[in-house]
């Protein structure tokens, strides 16, 4: 391992570049709305059960009498290890020859920009890649309550058993009729989930869904009839998102948050596949936007003096970016890594409705 051979790169300008690009990445992602970052010194995660719900009332008692003793609700935990997320990219000899040519021609603005694109593109790729995996893990957890790592979505660990966050089975229900059937009971299903949640002590504020589920709602006869009543007309029409949320607000039902998140998976054979972060066919109801955290722990390389002498390293959020060169075989490497995983702070408040079937699976 040697220091980066790209002379345009210093720790200071790599850090400045990552800070600028970070805001662009976050605008495209959803996970931080629901799972803000939280640092932990331990490489384990835990999701809690029984930590929330409506408050227990104090009692009205007589003067000079002892206050009634209340039970302490048992909080249980679902736990696991925080995994490592990582990817890297190499500039080989051909890429380095392109770099040298562009550097020699970099007097004009166009050539200068092309040079900078070549120098910083791998940093973009690695930072965005770790962010994309974080997004995928968090959205899978939120849309289904479980995460499965298979050969179709991961090129590292393959899980024999899904990672289950412990959402109660009673909180996982299915539609009374497929939502894709316009004459179904979409509004009835939403009201049923809300009633069940309130009975459990969790007033719901939001329901999260992908474009497919939202499209079913737009075409729903129940929705269009209720929207026509709201507009004081008998003419049915397809409501937009703002219209639908206005209707739901008047009915004291949760607001829709549309999750439109897609990432790409590269297989061991370097084949690229577009993958939806949200598990299609599921709508998740939550009491608050903040449902947990993405826990991130220490990374061994960032505290290694030997590595810091040989590589340019920049840490932003939970992601460590490293750049270094190898002489044999010749190449410039960029790596992005994080030790991170989502967790829920109270799974009892998460309610999931399967809308593409009439039984849960």
C-alpha positions in Angstrom: 0.0 0.0 0.0 1.3 3.4 -1.0 -0.1 7.0 -0.8 -2.5 8.0 -3.7 -0.6 8.8 -6.9 -3.3 11.2 -8.0 -1.7 14.6 -7.2 -5.0 16.4 -7.1 -6.1 14.5 -4.1 -5.4 15.6 -0.5 -7.3 14.8 2.6 -8.6 18.4 2.7 -10.0 18.5 -0.8 -11.4 14.9 -0.6 -13.2 16.0 2.6 -14.6 19.1 1.0 -15.8 17.2 -2.0 -17.5 14.5 0.1 -19.2 17.2 2.2 -20.6 18.9 -1.0 -21.8 15.6 -2.6 -23.4 14.4 0.7 -26.3 16.8 0.4 -27.1 15.6 -3.2 -27.1 11.9 -2.0 -29.4 12.6 1.0 -32.0 14.3 -1.2 -32.4 11.1 -3.1 -32.6 8.8 -0.1 -35.3 8.1 2.6 -33.6 6.2 5.4 -32.5 9.3 7.4 -36.1 10.5 7.7 -37.0 7.3 9.7 -33.6 6.0 11.0 -31.3 8.8 12.0 -27.7 7.8 12.6 -26.6 6.9 16.1 -23.1 5.9 17.1 -22.5 2.8 19.2 -19.2 1.5 20.6 -20.5 -2.0 20.3 -20.9 -3.8 17.0 -24.4 -5.1 18.0 -27.9 -3.9 17.2 -31.1 -4.3 19.2 -34.7 -3.6 18.4 -37.0 -2.9 21.4 -40.5 -4.3 22.2 -42.7 -2.6 24.8 -40.8 0.6 25.1 -43.6 3.0 24.0 -47.4 3.3 23.7 -49.8 5.6 25.5 -48.7 6.9 28.9 -50.0 5.2 32.1 -52.1 7.7 34.1 -51.4 8.6 37.7 -54.3 7.9 40.1 -56.5 10.3 42.0 -55.9 9.5 45.7 -56.7 10.9 49.1 -54.3 13.2 51.0 -51.9 11.4 53.4 -52.2 8.1 51.5 -49.6 6.1 49.7 -49.3 6.5 46.0 -50.3 3.3 44.1 -47.4 1.2 42.9 -47.4 0.6 39.2 -45.8 -2.3 37.4 -42.7 -1.8 35.3 -43.5 -2.9 31.7 -41.0 -5.5 30.6 -39.0 -4.3 27.6 -37.7 -7.1 25.5 -35.0 -7.0 22.8 -34.3 -8.6 19.5 -30.5 -8.4 18.9 -27.9 -9.2 16.3 -24.4 -8.2 15.1 -23.8 -5.0 13.1 -22.4 -6.2 9.8 -19.7 -4.5 7.6 -20.8 -2.7 4.4 -18.0 -2.2 1.9 -17.1 -1.8 -1.8 -14.0 -0.7 -3.7 -13.0 0.4 -7.1 -9.7 0.2 -9.0 -8.1 2.5 -11.5 -5.9 0.2 -13.5 -3.0 1.0 -15.9 -5.3 2.0 -18.7 -7.2 4.4 -16.4 -3.9 5.8 -15.2 -2.8 6.4 -18.8 -6.1 8.3 -19.4 -5.3 10.3 -16.3 -1.9 11.2 -17.4 -3.1 12.3 -20.9 -5.9 14.4 -19.4 -3.4 16.0 -17.0 -1.2 16.9 -19.8 -4.1 18.5 -21.7 -5.8 20.1 -18.7 -5.1 23.7 -19.6 -8.7 24.2 -21.0 -11.8 24.1 -18.8 -13.3 21.1 -20.6 -10.1 19.0 -20.2 -9.8 20.2 -16.6 -13.3 19.1 -15.8 -12.8 15.7 -17.4 -9.6 15.2 -15.3 -11.5 16.1 -12.1 -14.3 13.7 -13.1 -11.8 10.9 -13.5 -10.1 11.7 -10.2 -13.2 12.1 -8.0 -15.6 9.6 -9.8 -14.5 6.7 -7.7 -15.1 8.6 -4.5 -18.6 9.4 -5.7 -19.1 5.7 -6.5 -18.0 4.4 -3.2 -19.7 6.9 -1.0 -23.0 6.5 -2.9 -22.6 2.7 -2.8 -22.5 2.6 1.0 -25.4 5.0 1.2 -27.4 2.9 -1.2 -26.9 -0.3 0.8 -27.9 1.6 4.0 -31.0 2.8 2.2 -31.8 -0.8 1.1 -31.4 -2.3 4.5 -33.5 0.4 6.2 -36.3 0.4 3.7 -36.5 -3.4 3.7 -36.7 -3.4 7.5 -39.4 -0.7 7.4 -41.5 -2.2 4.6 -41.5 -5.9 5.8 -40.0 -6.1 9.3 -37.3 -8.5 8.0 -34.2 -8.5 5.9 -33.1 -11.3 3.7 -29.6 -11.3 2.0 -29.6 -13.5 -1.1 -27.6 -13.9 -4.2 -30.1 -11.6 -5.9 -29.4 -8.6 -3.6 -26.0 -9.2 -2.0 -22.5 -10.3 -3.1 -21.2 -11.0 0.4 -23.0 -12.6 3.3 -26.0 -14.8 2.3 -28.4 -15.3 5.2 -29.8 -18.8 5.8 -32.5 -17.2 8.0 -34.1 -13.8 7.5 -33.1 -11.1 10.0 -36.4 -10.6 11.9 -36.8 -7.4 13.9 -39.6 -8.8 16.1 -42.6 -6.9 14.9 -45.6 -8.6 16.6 -47.5 -11.0 14.3 -50.7 -9.2 15.3 -49.3 -6.0 13.7 -48.9 -7.8 10.3 -52.2 -8.1 8.4 -53.4 -8.5 4.9 -56.0 -6.7 2.8 -59.6 -7.9 2.8 -59.3 -7.8 -1.0 -56.3 -7.2 -3.3 -55.7 -3.5 -3.6 -55.2 -3.9 -7.3 -59.0 -4.6 -7.5 -60.5 -1.1 -7.9 -63.8 -2.2 -6.4 -62.0 -3.5 -3.3 -62.0 -2.1 0.3 -58.8 0.0 0.4 -60.3 2.7 2.8 -61.8 0.0 4.9 -58.4 -1.7 5.3 -56.8 1.6 6.3 -59.4 2.3 8.9 -59.1 -1.2 10.3 -55.3 -0.9 10.7 -55.8 2.5 12.4 -58.4 1.1 14.8 -56.2 -1.9 15.7 -53.2 0.5 16.3 -55.2 2.8 18.5 -56.5 -0.1 20.6 -52.9 -1.0 21.1 -52.0 2.5 22.3 -50.4 3.8 19.1 -52.2 6.6 17.3 -50.9 6.5 13.7 -49.7 9.5 11.8 -48.2 8.2 8.5 -48.5 5.3 6.1 -45.6 4.6 3.8 -46.0 2.9 0.4 -44.4 2.6 -3.0 -45.8 3.8 -6.3 -47.7 0.6 -7.1 -49.7 0.7 -3.8 -50.3 4.4 -4.3 -51.6 3.8 -7.8 -54.1 1.2 -6.4 -55.4 3.8 -4.0 -55.8 6.4 -6.7 -58.0 4.0 -8.7 -59.9 2.7 -5.7 -63.7 3.1 -6.0 -63.9 3.8 -2.3 -61.3 6.5 -2.5 -62.8 8.2 -5.6 -66.3 8.1 -4.1 -65.1 9.7 -0.8 -63.1 12.3 -2.7 -66.2 13.2 -4.8 -68.2 13.7 -1.6 -65.4 16.0 -0.3 -65.6 18.0 -3.5 -69.4 18.1 -3.3 -69.8 16.4 -6.7 -70.9 13.0 -8.0 -68.2 13.0 -10.6 -65.4 10.5 -9.9 -61.8 11.4 -10.6 -58.3 10.2 -9.9 -56.9 12.2 -6.9 -53.2 13.4 -6.9 -51.1 12.7 -3.8 -51.9 16.1 -2.3 -55.6 15.5 -3.0 -55.5 12.1 -1.4 -53.7 13.4 1.7 -56.2 16.2 2.0 -59.0 13.5 1.9 -57.2 11.4 4.6 -56.7 14.5 6.8 -60.5 15.2 6.8 -61.1 11.6 7.7 -58.5 11.7 10.5 -56.5 9.0 8.8 -52.7 8.7 8.4 -50.8 10.8 5.8 -49.3 9.1 2.9 -45.5 9.2 2.4 -44.6 7.9 -1.0 -41.3 6.0 -1.0 -39.8 5.9 -4.5 -36.3 4.5 -3.9 -34.3 2.3 -6.2 -30.7 1.1 -6.1 -28.5 -1.2 -8.2 -27.0 -4.5 -7.4 -23.8 -5.8 -9.0 -23.4 -9.5 -8.9 -20.2 -11.5 -8.6 -20.2 -11.7 -12.5 -20.5 -7.8 -12.6 -24.1 -8.0 -13.9 -26.1 -4.9 -12.9 -29.8 -5.2 -11.7 -32.1 -2.4 -10.6 -33.6 -3.3 -7.1 -36.4 -1.5 -5.3 -35.5 -0.6 -1.7 -39.1 -0.9 -0.6 -40.6 -4.4 -0.6 -43.4 -4.1 -3.1 -46.9 -5.2 -1.9 -46.6 -3.8 1.6 -47.8 -0.6 3.3 -46.3 0.4 6.6 -48.1 2.5 9.2 -46.1 4.4 11.9 -47.0 6.8 14.8 -44.0 9.1 14.2 -41.4 9.7 11.5 -38.6 8.6 13.8 -39.0 4.8 14.2 -35.4 3.9 15.2 -31.8 4.5 14.2 -29.1 3.3 11.8 -26.6 2.2 14.4 -23.0 2.5 13.3 -19.9 1.4 15.1 -16.1 1.9 15.0 -14.2 0.9 11.9 -10.8 -0.7 12.6 -8.9 1.0 9.8 -9.8 4.5 10.9 -7.8 4.1 14.1 -4.8 2.4 12.5 -1.7 4.7 12.3 -0.1 2.3 9.8 -3.1 2.7 7.4 -3.3 6.5 7.9 0.3 6.9 6.8 -0.3 5.0 3.6 -3.8 6.1 2.6 -5.9 9.2 2.4 -8.9 8.7 4.7 -12.0 10.8 5.2 -15.0 9.9 7.5 -18.4 11.5 6.8 -21.5 10.3 8.6 -21.0 6.5 9.0 -18.9 6.1 5.9 -15.1 5.9 5.8 -13.5 6.6 2.4 -10.0 5.4 1.8 -7.7 6.0 -1.2 -4.3 4.4 -1.8 -2.1 3.0 -4.5 -0.5 -0.4 -5.1 2.6 -0.9 -7.2 2.3 -4.6 -8.0 -0.2 -5.1 -9.6 -0.3 -1.4 -10.4 -3.5 0.4 -9.5 -5.2 3.2 -7.6 -7.9 2.0 -5.2 -10.8 3.7 -3.6 -12.9 2.0 -0.8 -16.0 3.0 1.0 -17.0 1.1 4.2 -19.2 1.3 7.2 -20.3 -0.9 10.1 -24.0 -0.1 10.2 -27.4 -1.6 10.5 -31.0 -0.4 11.2 -32.9 -1.0 14.4 -36.4 -0.1 15.7 -36.8 1.7 19.1 -40.3 0.2 19.5 -41.5 -2.5 17.1 -45.0 -2.5 18.8 -45.8 0.7 17.1 -45.1 -0.6 13.5 -48.1 -1.9 11.6 -47.7 -3.5 8.2 -50.5 -4.3 5.7 -49.9 -6.7 2.8 -52.0 -5.3 -0.1 -51.2 -7.8 -2.9 -52.7 -10.8 -1.1 -55.5 -11.5 1.4 -53.2 -13.4 3.8 -49.8 -12.4 5.3 -46.6 -13.8 3.9 
